[in-house]
Amino acid sequence: MTVGDRRIIDLVRELVSEDPRVREDACGTVTDWVGSVDPREATLLAMILSSSAALEEDVRCRESQLHALVELSDTGLIRSRDFSPIHCMDRGFLQGSEVEYFEYLATEYKDSDSE
């Protein structure tokens, strides 16, 4: 089963919303849908989440974005290149569980850049 184009487009709009509460809620939707996404949808979501997390100024949103990336990574549908923007993040700005999520992704995909 896939999420489908219409629902993915709606979710993408929410993930890039100007309102941090909408972005945070959309990350929750991603985690709720991880069992329903296909590889194309997972890649799209990972690319958006990683680019957003790398630029995010709202701590709660960034934590939610990184959490959603970890959940997506656990599906086995995404590769390191799908979330490469997070590798440019300044780890000094990460707090609490953000550090754990970042380190998990960095460790889990350390040697898989060629995939």
DSSP file with accessible surface (Angstrom, degrees, kcal/mol):
  #  RESIDUE AA STRUCTURE BP1 BP2  ACC     N-H-->O    O-->H-N    N-H-->O    O-->H-N    TCO  KAPPA ALPHA  PHI   PSI    X-CA   Y-CA   Z-CA
    1    1 A M              0   0  176      0, 0.0     2,-0.3     0, 0.0     3,-0.0   0.000 360.0 360.0 360.0 140.2    0.0    0.0    0.0
    2    2 A T        -     0   0   69      1,-0.1    35,-0.2    35,-0.1    33,-0.0  -0.804 360.0-124.3-115.9 164.3    1.2    3.5   -0.8
    3    3 A V        -     0   0    9     -2,-0.3     4,-0.3    33,-0.2    -1,-0.1   0.885  54.8-130.2 -72.9 -40.1    0.2    6.8    0.6
    4    4 A G     >  -     0   0   23      3,-0.1     4,-2.4     1,-0.1     5,-0.2   0.061  16.5 -86.8  99.6 150.4   -0.7    8.2   -2.8
    5    5 A D  H  > S+     0   0   98      1,-0.2     4,-2.8     2,-0.2     5,-0.2   0.884 120.6  51.9 -59.9 -45.6    0.3   11.3   -4.7
    6    6 A R  H  > S+     0   0  203      1,-0.2     4,-2.2     2,-0.2    -1,-0.2   0.941 114.1  43.0 -60.7 -45.5   -2.5   13.6   -3.4
    7    7 A R  H  > S+     0   0  113     -4,-0.3     4,-2.4     1,-0.2    -1,-0.2   0.883 113.6  51.9 -70.4 -35.3   -1.8   12.8    0.2
    8    8 A I  H  X S+     0   0    2     -4,-2.4     4,-2.9     2,-0.2    -2,-0.2   0.929 109.6  49.6 -65.1 -43.9    2.0   13.1   -0.3
    9    9 A I  H  X S+     0   0   81     -4,-2.8     4,-2.3     2,-0.2    -2,-0.2   0.928 111.6  48.9 -61.5 -42.9    1.6   16.5   -1.9
   10   10 A D  H  X S+     0   0   69     -4,-2.2     4,-1.7    -5,-0.2    -1,-0.2   0.919 112.4  48.8 -61.8 -41.8   -0.6   17.7    1.0
   11   11 A L  H  X S+     0   0    3     -4,-2.4     4,-2.6     2,-0.2    -2,-0.2   0.912 108.3  53.2 -65.6 -41.4    1.9   16.4    3.5
   12   12 A V  H  X S+     0   0   30     -4,-2.9     4,-1.6     1,-0.2    -1,-0.2   0.923 106.0  54.0 -60.0 -43.1    4.8   18.1    1.6
   13   13 A R  H  < S+     0   0  153     -4,-2.3    -1,-0.2     1,-0.2    -2,-0.2   0.905 111.3  45.7 -56.8 -41.6    2.9   21.4    1.8
   14   14 A E  H >< S+     0   0   81     -4,-1.7     3,-1.2     1,-0.2    -2,-0.2   0.887 107.5  56.9 -70.6 -37.6    2.6   20.9    5.6
   15   15 A L  H 3< S+     0   0    2     -4,-2.6    -1,-0.2     1,-0.3    -2,-0.2   0.783 114.9  38.5 -64.1 -26.8    6.3   19.9    6.0
   16   16 A V  T 3< S+     0   0   86     -4,-1.6    -1,-0.3    -5,-0.2    -2,-0.2   0.219  87.9 134.8-109.2  15.4    7.3   23.2    4.4
   17   17 A S    <   -     0   0   33     -3,-1.2     6,-0.1     2,-0.1    -3,-0.1  -0.188  62.4-128.1 -59.7 153.2    4.7   25.4    6.0
   18   18 A E  S    S+     0   0  188      4,-0.0    -1,-0.1     5,-0.0     3,-0.1   0.748  91.3  85.1 -73.1 -21.5    5.7   28.7    7.5
   19   19 A D  S  > S-     0   0   50      1,-0.2     4,-2.1    -5,-0.1     3,-0.5  -0.707  70.6-152.6 -86.5 117.2    4.0   27.8   10.7
   20   20 A P  H  > S+     0   0   41      0, 0.0     4,-2.6     0, 0.0     5,-0.2   0.834  95.1  57.1 -60.8 -29.9    6.3   25.7   13.0
   21   21 A R  H  > S+     0   0  170      2,-0.2     4,-2.4     1,-0.2     5,-0.2   0.899 107.2  48.2 -67.3 -38.5    3.3   23.9   14.6
   22   22 A V  H  > S+     0   0   47     -3,-0.5     4,-2.4     2,-0.2    -1,-0.2   0.923 112.1  49.5 -66.6 -42.9    2.1   22.7   11.2
   23   23 A R  H  X S+     0   0   35     -4,-2.1     4,-1.8     2,-0.2    -2,-0.2   0.927 111.8  48.6 -61.2 -43.8    5.6   21.5   10.3
   24   24 A E  H  X S+     0   0   40     -4,-2.6     4,-1.5     1,-0.2    -2,-0.2   0.929 111.6  48.5 -64.2 -44.0    5.9   19.7   13.6
   25   25 A D  H  X S+     0   0  114     -4,-2.4     4,-1.7     1,-0.2    -1,-0.2   0.887 108.0  55.8 -62.2 -38.2    2.5   18.0   13.2
   26   26 A A  H  X S+     0   0    0     -4,-2.4     4,-2.2     1,-0.2    -1,-0.2   0.877 102.6  55.4 -63.8 -35.4    3.4   17.0    9.6
   27   27 A C  H  X S+     0   0    2     -4,-1.8     4,-2.1     1,-0.2    -1,-0.2   0.893 105.2  53.2 -63.4 -37.5    6.5   15.2   11.0
   28   28 A G  H  X S+     0   0   29     -4,-1.5     4,-2.0     1,-0.2    -1,-0.2   0.879 106.1  53.2 -62.5 -37.6    4.1   13.3   13.2
   29   29 A T  H  X S+     0   0   33     -4,-1.7     4,-1.9     2,-0.2    -2,-0.2   0.910 105.4  54.2 -63.6 -41.7    2.1   12.3   10.2
   30   30 A V  H  X S+     0   0    1     -4,-2.2     4,-0.7     1,-0.2     3,-0.4   0.947 109.0  47.7 -57.0 -48.1    5.3   11.0    8.5
   31   31 A T  H >< S+     0   0   28     -4,-2.1     3,-0.5     1,-0.2     4,-0.2   0.865 111.2  51.7 -64.4 -32.4    6.0    8.8   11.5
   32   32 A D  H 3< S+     0   0  127     -4,-2.0     3,-0.3     1,-0.2    -1,-0.2   0.810 114.0  44.0 -69.0 -30.7    2.4    7.5   11.4
   33   33 A W  H >X S+     0   0   58     -4,-1.9     3,-2.9    -3,-0.4     4,-1.0   0.409  77.3 106.4 -95.7  -0.2    2.6    6.7    7.7
   34   34 A V  T << S+     0   0   24     -4,-0.7     3,-0.4    -3,-0.5    -1,-0.2   0.821  79.6  54.6 -56.3 -29.7    6.0    5.0    7.6
   35   35 A G  T 34 S+     0   0   77     -3,-0.3    -1,-0.3    -4,-0.2    -2,-0.1   0.594 111.1  46.2 -77.7  -6.8    4.4    1.6    7.2
   36   36 A S  T <4 S+     0   0   29     -3,-2.9    -1,-0.2     2,-0.1    -2,-0.2   0.521  86.8 102.5-112.0  -9.1    2.5    2.8    4.2
   37   37 A V     <  -     0   0   12     -4,-1.0   -35,-0.1    -3,-0.4    40,-0.0  -0.491  58.8-142.3 -80.7 147.6    5.1    4.6    2.1
   38   38 A D     >  -     0   0   36     -2,-0.2     4,-2.8     1,-0.0     5,-0.2  -0.486  37.7 -92.0 -94.4 174.2    6.7    3.2   -1.0
   39   39 A P  H  > S+     0   0   77      0, 0.0     4,-2.4     0, 0.0     5,-0.2   0.881 125.9  50.3 -57.5 -39.1   10.3    3.7   -1.9
   40   40 A R  H  > S+     0   0  133      2,-0.2     4,-2.3     1,-0.2     5,-0.2   0.936 113.3  45.1 -65.0 -45.0    9.6    6.8   -4.0
   41   41 A E  H  > S+     0   0    1      2,-0.2     4,-2.6     1,-0.2     5,-0.2   0.913 112.6  51.6 -65.8 -41.1    7.5    8.4   -1.3
   42   42 A A  H  X S+     0   0    0     -4,-2.8     4,-2.7     1,-0.2    -2,-0.2   0.913 110.3  48.8 -62.8 -42.6   10.1    7.6    1.4
   43   43 A T  H  X S+     0   0   39     -4,-2.4     4,-2.5    -5,-0.2    -2,-0.2   0.932 111.7  49.0 -62.8 -46.2   12.9    9.1   -0.7
   44   44 A L  H  X S+     0   0   61     -4,-2.3     4,-2.2     1,-0.2     5,-0.2   0.944 113.8  45.8 -58.5 -48.5   10.9   12.3   -1.3
   45   45 A L  H  X S+     0   0    1     -4,-2.6     4,-3.1     1,-0.2     5,-0.3   0.908 111.8  51.7 -64.4 -40.9   10.0   12.7    2.4
   46   46 A A  H  X S+     0   0    0     -4,-2.7     4,-2.5    -5,-0.2     5,-0.3   0.909 109.9  49.4 -63.3 -40.8   13.6   12.0    3.5
   47   47 A M  H  X S+     0   0   97     -4,-2.5     4,-2.1     2,-0.2     5,-0.2   0.922 114.7  44.0 -65.2 -42.7   14.9   14.6    1.1
   48   48 A I  H  X S+     0   0   28     -4,-2.2     4,-2.6    -5,-0.2    -2,-0.2   0.938 115.4  47.8 -67.6 -46.6   12.4   17.2    2.3
   49   49 A L  H  X S+     0   0    1     -4,-3.1     4,-2.9    -5,-0.2    -2,-0.2   0.908 113.1  47.5 -62.6 -41.7   12.9   16.4    6.0
   50   50 A S  H  X S+     0   0    0     -4,-2.5     4,-2.1    32,-0.3    -1,-0.2   0.923 113.5  46.8 -69.8 -41.1   16.7   16.4    5.8
   51   51 A S  H  X S+     0   0   57     -4,-2.1     4,-0.9    -5,-0.3    -2,-0.2   0.917 115.5  47.2 -64.1 -40.6   16.8   19.7    3.9
   52   52 A S  H >X S+     0   0   24     -4,-2.6     4,-1.6    -5,-0.2     3,-0.7   0.925 111.2  50.1 -66.3 -45.3   14.3   21.2    6.3
   53   53 A A  H 3< S+     0   0    1     -4,-2.9    -1,-0.2     1,-0.2    -2,-0.2   0.880 105.8  57.0 -61.7 -37.5   16.2   19.9    9.4
   54   54 A A  H 3< S+     0   0   36     -4,-2.1    -1,-0.2     1,-0.2    36,-0.2   0.790 119.8  30.4 -65.3 -25.0   19.5   21.3    8.1
   55   55 A L  H << S+     0   0  143     -4,-0.9    -1,-0.2    -3,-0.7    -2,-0.2   0.520  90.2 124.4-108.4  -9.7   17.9   24.8    8.0
   56   56 A E     <  -     0   0   23     -4,-1.6    -3,-0.0     1,-0.1    -4,-0.0  -0.269  33.2-178.3 -63.6 134.3   15.4   24.6   10.8
   57   57 A E        +     0   0  178      5,-0.0     2,-0.6    -2,-0.0    -1,-0.1   0.646  61.8  87.3-101.5 -22.4   15.6   27.3   13.5
   58   58 A D     >  -     0   0   54      1,-0.2     4,-2.6     2,-0.0     5,-0.2  -0.707  68.1-152.2 -83.6 119.1   12.7   25.9   15.7
   59   59 A V  H  > S+     0   0   54     -2,-0.6     4,-2.5     1,-0.2     5,-0.2   0.900  93.1  50.2 -61.0 -43.5   14.2   23.3   18.1
   60   60 A R  H  > S+     0   0  163      1,-0.2     4,-2.1     2,-0.2    -1,-0.2   0.900 112.4  47.5 -64.6 -39.8   10.9   21.3   18.4
   61   61 A C  H  > S+     0   0    0      2,-0.2     4,-2.8     1,-0.2    -2,-0.2   0.931 111.1  50.4 -65.7 -44.5   10.5   21.2   14.6
   62   62 A R  H  X S+     0   0   21     -4,-2.6     4,-2.6     1,-0.2     5,-0.2   0.919 110.1  50.2 -62.0 -41.0   14.1   20.1   14.1
   63   63 A E  H  X S+     0   0   49     -4,-2.5     4,-2.5     1,-0.2    -1,-0.2   0.933 112.6  47.6 -61.1 -43.1   13.7   17.4   16.7
   64   64 A S  H  X S+     0   0   15     -4,-2.1     4,-2.5     2,-0.2    -2,-0.2   0.884 111.0  51.3 -65.9 -38.2   10.5   16.2   15.0
   65   65 A Q  H  X S+     0   0    2     -4,-2.8     4,-2.1     2,-0.2    -2,-0.2   0.933 112.3  45.2 -65.3 -44.9   12.2   16.3   11.6
   66   66 A L  H  X S+     0   0    0     -4,-2.6     4,-2.2     2,-0.2    -2,-0.2   0.902 112.2  52.2 -66.2 -39.3   15.1   14.2   12.7
   67   67 A H  H  X S+     0   0   54     -4,-2.5     4,-2.5    -5,-0.2    -2,-0.2   0.933 109.0  49.7 -61.3 -45.0   12.8   11.8   14.5
   68   68 A A  H  X S+     0   0    0     -4,-2.5     4,-2.6     1,-0.2    -1,-0.2   0.895 108.8  53.6 -62.0 -37.3   10.8   11.3   11.3
   69   69 A L  H  X S+     0   0    0     -4,-2.1     4,-2.7     2,-0.2    -1,-0.2   0.912 107.9  49.8 -63.5 -41.4   14.0   10.7    9.4
   70   70 A V  H  X S+     0   0   14     -4,-2.2     4,-1.9     2,-0.2    -2,-0.2   0.936 110.7  49.7 -62.0 -44.6   15.0    8.0   11.9
   71   71 A E  H  < S+     0   0   62     -4,-2.5     4,-0.5     1,-0.2    -2,-0.2   0.916 112.5  47.5 -61.1 -42.6   11.6    6.4   11.5
   72   72 A L  H ><>S+     0   0    0     -4,-2.6     3,-1.4     1,-0.2     5,-0.7   0.898 108.7  54.9 -63.8 -40.3   11.9    6.5    7.7
   73   73 A S  H ><5S+     0   0    5     -4,-2.7     3,-1.6     1,-0.3    -1,-0.2   0.864  99.0  62.2 -63.7 -32.6   15.4    5.0    7.9
   74   74 A D  T 3<5S+     0   0   89     -4,-1.9    -1,-0.3     1,-0.3    -2,-0.2   0.673  92.0  66.6 -68.3 -14.0   14.1    2.1    9.8
   75   75 A T  T < 5S-     0   0   47     -3,-1.4    -1,-0.3    -4,-0.5    -2,-0.2   0.697 101.8-131.8 -75.9 -19.9   11.9    1.1    6.9
   76   76 A G  T < 5S+     0   0   61     -3,-1.6    -3,-0.1    -4,-0.4    -2,-0.1   0.537  79.1 110.0  79.3   7.7   15.0    0.3    4.8
   77   77 A L      < +     0   0   51     -5,-0.7     2,-0.3   -39,-0.0   -34,-0.1   0.580  64.3  63.0 -92.6 -11.8   13.6    2.3    1.9
   78   78 A I        -     0   0    5     -6,-0.3     2,-0.3    -5,-0.2    -2,-0.1  -0.800  64.1-151.0-117.4 159.2   16.0    5.3    2.1
   79   79 A R    >   -     0   0  107     -2,-0.3     3,-1.7    36,-0.1     4,-0.5  -0.769  36.7 -96.6-120.2 168.7   19.8    5.6    1.6
   80   80 A S  G >  S+     0   0    0     32,-0.3     3,-1.7     1,-0.3    33,-0.1   0.865 121.1  58.5 -53.7 -41.3   22.3    8.0    3.0
   81   81 A R  G >  S+     0   0  138     34,-0.3     3,-0.8    31,-0.3    -1,-0.3   0.765  94.2  67.8 -64.9 -21.0   22.2   10.2   -0.1
   82   82 A D  G <  S+     0   0   11     -3,-1.7   -32,-0.3     1,-0.2    -1,-0.3   0.698 115.2  25.7 -71.8 -19.9   18.4   10.8    0.6
   83   83 A F  G X  S+     0   0    0     -3,-1.7     3,-1.5    -4,-0.5     4,-0.3   0.034  80.3 129.8-130.7  30.6   19.2   12.7    3.7
   84   84 A S  G X   +     0   0   61     -3,-0.8     3,-1.8     1,-0.3     4,-0.4   0.777  58.9  74.2 -59.6 -29.3   22.7   14.0    3.0
   85   85 A P  G >  S+     0   0   36      0, 0.0     3,-1.6     0, 0.0    -1,-0.3   0.826  86.1  64.8 -57.8 -25.5   21.9   17.7    4.0
   86   86 A I  G X  S+     0   0    0     -3,-1.5     3,-1.6     1,-0.3    -2,-0.2   0.783  87.7  69.3 -69.2 -20.7   21.9   16.7    7.6
   87   87 A H  G <  S+     0   0   78     -3,-1.8    -1,-0.3    -4,-0.3    -3,-0.1   0.698  95.2  56.0 -69.1 -14.8   25.6   15.9    7.4
   88   88 A C  G <  S+     0   0  114     -3,-1.6    -1,-0.3    -4,-0.4    -2,-0.2   0.466  83.7 117.2 -91.6  -3.2   26.2   19.7    7.0
   89   89 A M  S <  S-     0   0   22     -3,-1.6     2,-0.9    -4,-0.2   -35,-0.1  -0.347  73.7-118.1 -67.3 145.4   24.4   20.5   10.2
   90   90 A D    >   -     0   0   99    -36,-0.2     3,-2.0     1,-0.2     4,-0.3  -0.750  21.9-158.7 -82.2 105.5   26.3   22.2   13.0
   91   91 A R  G >  S+     0   0  122     -2,-0.9     3,-1.3     1,-0.3    -1,-0.2   0.728  83.7  75.7 -61.5 -20.2   26.0   19.5   15.7
   92   92 A G  G 3  S+     0   0   69      1,-0.3    -1,-0.3    -3,-0.1    -2,-0.0   0.730  93.1  52.6 -64.5 -20.4   26.8   22.2   18.3
   93   93 A F  G <  S+     0   0  135     -3,-2.0    -1,-0.3     2,-0.0    -2,-0.2   0.571  87.3 104.0 -90.1 -11.2   23.2   23.5   17.9
   94   94 A L    <   -     0   0   15     -3,-1.3     2,-0.3    -4,-0.3   -35,-0.0  -0.474  52.9-165.8 -76.1 145.1   21.6   20.1   18.5
   95   95 A Q    >   -     0   0  116     -2,-0.1     3,-2.2   -36,-0.1     4,-0.2  -0.957  41.9 -34.1-131.7 149.4   20.0   19.5   21.8
   96   96 A G  T >> S+     0   0   60     -2,-0.3     3,-1.2     1,-0.3     4,-0.9  -0.116 128.6   6.3  50.4-125.7   18.7   16.5   23.7
   97   97 A S  H 3> S+     0   0   38      1,-0.3     4,-2.6     2,-0.2    -1,-0.3   0.714 119.4  74.1 -67.5 -18.6   17.2   13.8   21.5
   98   98 A E  H <> S+     0   0    1     -3,-2.2     4,-2.8     1,-0.2    -1,-0.3   0.900  95.5  51.6 -57.9 -41.8   18.3   15.6   18.4
   99   99 A V  H <> S+     0   0   43     -3,-1.2     4,-2.9    -4,-0.2     5,-0.2   0.931 109.8  48.8 -61.5 -44.9   21.9   14.5   19.1
  100  100 A E  H  X S+     0   0  132     -4,-0.9     4,-2.4     2,-0.2    -2,-0.2   0.912 113.0  46.8 -61.9 -44.8   20.8   10.9   19.5
  101  101 A Y  H  X S+     0   0   47     -4,-2.6     4,-2.4     2,-0.2     5,-0.2   0.934 113.8  48.1 -62.8 -46.4   18.8   11.0   16.2
  102  102 A F  H  X S+     0   0   13     -4,-2.8     4,-2.8    -5,-0.2    -2,-0.2   0.941 113.5  46.8 -59.9 -48.2   21.7   12.7   14.3
  103  103 A E  H  X S+     0   0   83     -4,-2.9     4,-2.6     1,-0.2     5,-0.3   0.874 110.0  54.1 -64.8 -36.7   24.2   10.2   15.7
  104  104 A Y  H  X S+     0   0   77     -4,-2.4     4,-3.2    -5,-0.2     5,-0.2   0.955 112.5  43.0 -60.1 -49.4   22.0    7.3   14.8
  105  105 A L  H  X S+     0   0    0     -4,-2.4     4,-1.8     1,-0.2    -2,-0.2   0.915 114.9  49.7 -64.8 -42.2   21.7    8.4   11.2
  106  106 A A  H  < S+     0   0   31     -4,-2.8    -1,-0.2    -5,-0.2    -2,-0.2   0.902 118.2  39.6 -64.3 -39.2   25.4    9.2   10.9
  107  107 A T  H >< S+     0   0  105     -4,-2.6     3,-1.1    -5,-0.2     4,-0.3   0.926 113.8  52.3 -75.5 -45.9   26.4    5.9   12.4
  108  108 A E  H 3< S+     0   0  110     -4,-3.2    -2,-0.2    -5,-0.3     3,-0.2   0.844 122.9  29.7 -60.6 -34.3   23.8    3.7   10.6
  109  109 A Y  T >< S+     0   0   22     -4,-1.8     3,-1.3    -5,-0.2    -1,-0.3   0.135  82.7 120.1-114.9  20.2   24.7    5.1    7.2
  110  110 A K  T <  S+     0   0  147     -3,-1.1     3,-0.3     1,-0.3    -1,-0.1   0.891  87.1  25.7 -54.4 -47.2   28.4    5.9    7.7
  111  111 A D  T 3  S+     0   0  145     -4,-0.3     3,-0.3     1,-0.2    -1,-0.3   0.167 102.9  83.8-106.7  19.3   29.7    3.6    5.0
  112  112 A S    X   +     0   0   13     -3,-1.3     3,-1.7     1,-0.2   -32,-0.3   0.195  47.9 113.8-110.5  20.4   26.7    3.5    2.7
  113  113 A D  T 3  S+     0   0  105     -3,-0.3    -1,-0.2     1,-0.3   -32,-0.1   0.779  73.0  60.6 -62.4 -25.1   27.2    6.7    0.7
  114  114 A S  T 3         0   0  118     -3,-0.3    -1,-0.3   -34,-0.0    -2,-0.1   0.624 360.0 360.0 -78.7 -11.6   27.8    4.6   -2.5
  115  115 A E    <         0   0  103     -3,-1.7   -34,-0.3     0, 0.0   -36,-0.1  -0.418 360.0 360.0 -74.7 360.0   24.3    3.1   -2.4
